[in-house]
Every structure is written in structure tokens, then in C-alpha cells.
């Protein structure tokens, strides 16, 4: 089990490294599921996974698999905050992969968050038509 300081440092370091070393950060994220032993760690982890696997790597399916694996960890409590973060992250990555989910199942705020996030990810990948459509 990682201490709060260890986990916070891991997340900060990953954010600092992700633009220059996205593959390396992706590997570290895949190895970090055991650190998600407390519910409050889910949100920063999900944000980083969604960003790195989507916007930087376009490894949509790998990102979805990692996000879905968060539900299997021992610290998963299934809170609304945890589940909401995972649902939004998966929706972003599925949309980026060309498989938009039923957005009506999400709140209007979550829909806006998902579409803005996927628009940014698609623009980074050079898919301007997809990015504009998402907006």
C-alpha cells in the first residue's frame, strides 16, 4: 500500500513526464492499479489514464481496459464519485475509438465534460473533423 505522499508524488511525476514520455507513463499507470487502495485516488488516476491513453497515445482500447480494471481493485467501493469518473473516462476513450456510447445515459454536465475532453484528444491526434463534431 502506498502512502498518500507516495501516491501524490507518483501522480505529480507522471503528469510532469507524460508529454515527453507518454509510453513510459502509460506503462507505469498499468502497473499502478495496486496503489488504488483508497477511493479518493480514483479521480486523479482516471484523469491521467484518460489523458495519456487518449490524447497522447490514441490507445483507446488499452485505456478503456485499464479504467475498467479499476473496478476490480481491492479498494474499489463503487461510490458515485468513483463510478462517475470511470464512466466519463470510458466514454471519452470509446468515443475517441469511434464507438460513441449512449451519451443520454450521462448527466448534461458529464456529457459536456466528455465531449470537450474527446474533442481535445481528437484534435491532438489530428482528427479535426472528429474534434469539431464532438464540440
N, C-alpha and C positions, 0 to 999 in steps of 0.2 A: 504494500500500500504506500503510495506516495504522499508526502506531507503536502499541505496547501502551498507552501513555498516551492517545493519541487514541481508541483503541477503548474503553478503560475509561471515559474521560470521556463518550463517546457513550452507552454503556450506562447510566452513572450519571445523565446528564442525561435520557435517555429515561424511566428509572424515576421520576425526580423530576417529570417533566412529564405522565406518562401519564394520571393520574386527571383532571386539568383539561383536557388537550388530547389525548384518545386518537386522534382522526382525524389530527392533525398528527404524532403519534408513529408511527402506522401508516404514514403516507407516508414518513417518514424511514427506517423499517425496510425498506420496499420498495426504497429507494434505497441501502441499506447492504450489499447482498449482496457487493459487491466487497471489503468490509472483512473478509470471512470467508476470509482467505488463510492462516489457521493453524487447525489442528483445535481447539485449546483455546478458540477464540472461538465455536464452535458452541453449546455448552451455554448460556451466558448469552443468546445471541441467540434460541435456540429457546424458552427460558423466557419471554422478554419477548414474542415474537411470539404464543405460545400464550395468554398472559395478556391482552394488549391486544386481539387479534383475537377472542378468545373471550369472556372475562369482561366487557370494557368495550364492545365493539362488536357482538358476535354476528355478526361477518363470518366465519363458519366456513369457507366455501369459499375466501375470499381468504387466510385464514390457512393452510389446507392447501396452497394453491398456492405460497405463499411458503416454507413449510417444505420442500416437495418441491423447490423451486428451489435450496435449499442444497446439494443433491447435485450440482448442475451447476456449481458454482463451481470455480475453479481450485485452491483449497486443500483441497478435499474429499479425504480419504484413506480414507473408508469404515471407520474404526475402529469398534470395538464401542461406544465412548462416543458417537461422533457419530451412528451409525445408531440406537442406542438412544434418544437424545434426540429425534431426528426422529420415530421410530416412536411414542414416547409422546405427543409434541405432536400428531401427526396423529390418533392415536387419540382424544385429548381433543376435538379440533375436529370430527372425524367424528361422535363420539357426540353432541356438542352440536348438530350439524346434524340429528340424528335418524337417523343411519346408524351405529349401533354396529358396530364391527368385531368379528372373532373374538377376544375377549379371551383365549381359551385359548392363543393364539399368544404371549402375553406372560407373563413370569415373574409369580409371585404378587405380588412387590414392585411390579413395574411396573403390574399390574392395580390394586392398591390406590392407587398414585400417580395413575393415570389417572382412576379413579372419584372420588377425593377432589377432584381438580382440576376435573373436569367438574361435580361437584356444586356446587362454589363458583361456577363460571361460570354455571350454570343458575339458581342462587339469585339471583345478581346481576341476571339478566335477568327475574326474577320468575316463573320456571318452578319453583314449589315442588314440584309433583308429580314433575317430572323430576329435580330435585335430590335429593329423598328416595329415588327409585328408584335413582339412581346410588350413594347411600350404602348 
